């Protein structure tokens, strides 16, 4: 059986988004532990202005996340029909939009009841659960070869960066018919 292959444009956008999510998740957990901690705290707190890093990472993450969303609603539309693929994207949108509405000093001032902050926490919780469900769904469907295909660096002939505009153009032409 042929090993699963993911288009290179999807792998690039998906990889950048996943790295950004990981960084924002780790810095978010550190902030939660330092300023909130209602449901638990980390035993150690590494020094650093994690609120600033988290905000910065969130802004940088917006770029590949918008790219992945645009890809998913166009070239990746069929895969997005699966709930296990769509849920991480919806949760990420909630986490990012609510994050944009957050004020940095709310947590430092102890304003933990703000609705936007609750939405932001909900977004991150949903994202954590849905990424686990996403990976579990992939492993159930195609085993580790399918899950690992998103990090493979192999590029088939005709799927390099020069093919990306052609792929998009073909999609747009087909969808206009
Ligand atoms: C970090 C958060 C993640 C987000 C926001 C995310 C989001 C997505 C989305 C929206 C798609 C569908 C793309 C399309 O419509 O073409 C997708 C597909 C995929 N993702 Fe993720 N993902 C994440 C993490 C992961 C992880 C950790 C893995 C690997 C272990 C993974 C492996 C895959 C694979 C293999 C596909 C292709 C699925 C298919 O062919 O149906 N993802 N992801």
Boltz pocket constraint, residues with backbone or C-beta under 6 A from the ligand:
constraints:
  - pocket:
      binder: B
      contacts: [[A, 6], [A, 10], [A, 14], [A, 17], [A, 18], [A, 19], [A, 21], [A, 22], [A, 68], [A, 71], [A, 72], [A, 73], [A, 75], [A, 76], [A, 77], [A, 78], [A, 79], [A, 80], [A, 82], [A, 85], [A, 86], [A, 88], [A, 89], [A, 92], [A, 131], [A, 134], [A, 135], [A, 138], [A, 146], [A, 147], [A, 148], [A, 149], [A, 150]]
      max_distance: 6.0
